Amino acid sequence: MMENKRSTITGLNEEEAKEFHSFFVSSTVGYIVIAIVAHFLVWQWRPWFPSAKGYALLDGVTTSLTSIIG
């Protein structure tokens, strides 16, 4: 007799679906790790929540521009 196989929406068999799933999960984890590292580096460069003095970088830029222009 013929084996009764269910057809899926994607057309993948179980082995192919598991392989695709593992690739998808590892790609997603890699993307999240890269995003976390990028956010950390941007945070080190310019914190999203400034201190009470504001952004220290902007104070230096303002002082430099004032001395160049004025």
QUILINZI-V846578 format. One record per pair of residues at least 24 apart in sequence whose ideal C-beta (glycine too) atoms are under 7 Angstrom apart, sorted by the first residue. I is the first residue (numbers start at 1). J is the second residue. D is the distance in whole Angstrom. If there is no record, write none. Layout:
BEGIN
I;J;D + I;J;D
END
This chain:
BEGIN
none
END
